[in-house]
Amino acid sequence: MVRLRVEARRAVTLRRLYVPGLPNEGGAVVLGEATSRHVRVLRLRAGQSVVLFDGKGRAATARLESVADEVVCVAEPPVASARRRARVVLMLAVPKGSKLDDCVRAATELGVDEVALMQTERTVPRLDPMRARTRLDRLTRIAGEAAGQCERDDVPIVHAPRPVASWLEQMPESAEGVLFAARAQDAAALEPDAEQVWCAIGPEGGFAEHEILLFERSGFSVASLGTRILRVETAVPAALAIVGDRLGDFRQAR
């Protein structure tokens, strides 16, 4: 997080703007149409300082040079953020309607690195292949906005839906896996020094038995989210908060 010192005990947090492709050497940066519109909505003016982040872990302080239909900044060379902990992949069965937007937003705020959308036996929504790219672009924009709000410099990758078995084939052998399921008995057990964690959350009707077997054969533990049945938009932040706690995410000073 970048701050400007104003007085001995006061600081101003700079506005953060998602700008893919920051130049390594800094210099003039022309903002895209959507980001330029966002600058105007915020009523930022020429001469003000902002933070540009590229969604890949780098950020740069910049000065607004021109605020018109097209916004131009002059940026310092970007600086890479320190890696905080294990890489976290959220395996999520595609939920209905706007719930997916809410889940991606929460996953971004809670530090997920990738969202692997799953098409399961009981998944009701079926993304039209012709419209899938548009939907993924929208989800990436939502993740970018959430990253700016929560002051992270990287943006999660949102992957198109695949069957459970296809995703499990992509999982590295060194990764730890945890499947959060209704009425499970055990608490999530993760090594705090894990390099990569995959956590799975199923559809509203739950995973089919043969899908649970696939997870278990791939080394996933089955963990509880408590005694209540949660909606997916509640289960996602609850599960990720548990994962973050096990990995020590909330004990690290920013």
Secondary structure, 3 states (H helix, E strand, C coil): CCEEEEECCEEEECEEEECCCCCCCCEEEECCHHHHHHHHHCCCCCCCEEEEECEECEEEEEEEEECCCCCEEEECCCEECCCCCCEEEEEEECCCCCHHHHHHHHHHHCCCCEEEEEECCCCCCCCCHHHHHHHHHHHHHHHHHHHHHHCCCECCEEEEEEEHHHHHHHCCCCCEEEEECCCCCCCCCCCCCCCEEEEEECCCCCCCHHHHHHHHHCCCEEECCCCCCCCHHHHHHHHHHHHHHHCCHHHCCC
